[in-house]
């Protein structure tokens, strides 16, 4: 049994884990209900909302700990915390209690998820290394020599790879089948991914999604991927007409129609056939920006979720201790 500040810290960590689980369940229930309304927001607002959704279990858990964290010394701190949280013996921590079991399970789950993420990145890096090793890679002549390369593959594809120093690659199959104007559109699209560091942020986003149920995780990652592709498409419209960009999307989609696999990867951004309908629709009929009131309402919903979780943690704590040892 541990006592004093160490015990208080471990108990607060168990609070954070409990809050994390509560928020994860809440978000998992809410995401299917709000997905369709996300399209009403502009790119920046939608990206912020998606990041808030996937990271909310983490920052709301920290919020709960921050509220309950002791701010007074000596005996007042224990009295203050027990008054707020209605806990008993907050300064005691028993390793064989449900608090200890919670910490052990959380540590194991986090370690497993980190290991899974590392394995995925490692496997992907190995596959890309083998691909480049067996293919002829050359810089494309012109103003893009340092960041755009051609790769000897018959499959028509264009993609951006690299977490910290992303590079653009266009296959010879794509370069041989398209006109120069379409190729320039694709290059501008991929360079937009480079400037936004999309492969890196897609990987981080995927990591935060790991703790959600598989259907929710998949839908959140699809929404984030669609957003990054639409942002890259919009960046191209600064240099080319919307209709030309949409036509290029359709043309490439037709050429990739017979591919036996999807081009989507967490660590890669592709100019591919995936989610083509929504991307073309966005180019032909751009969304109007959402009102400030709706943005404020969305932020208020997250605050309500945070305070609801804070109040629920205490009730759940008492419920658990009805059946388990503190």
Secondary structure by P-SEA (a helix, b strand, c coil): ccccaaaaaaaaaaaaaaaaaaaaaaaaacccccccccccccaaaaaaaaaaaaaaaaaaaaaaaaaaccccccaaaaaaaaaacccccccccccccaaaaaaaaaaaaaaaaaaaaaaaaaaaaaaaaaaaaabbbbccccccccccccccccccccccccccbbbbbbcaaaaacccaaaaaaaaaaaaaaaaaaaaaaaaaaaaaaccccaaaaaaaaaaaaaaaaaaaaaaaaacccaaaaaaaaaaaaaaaccccccccccccccccccaaaaaaaaaacccccccaaaaaaaaaaaaaaaaaaaaaaaaaaaaaaacccc
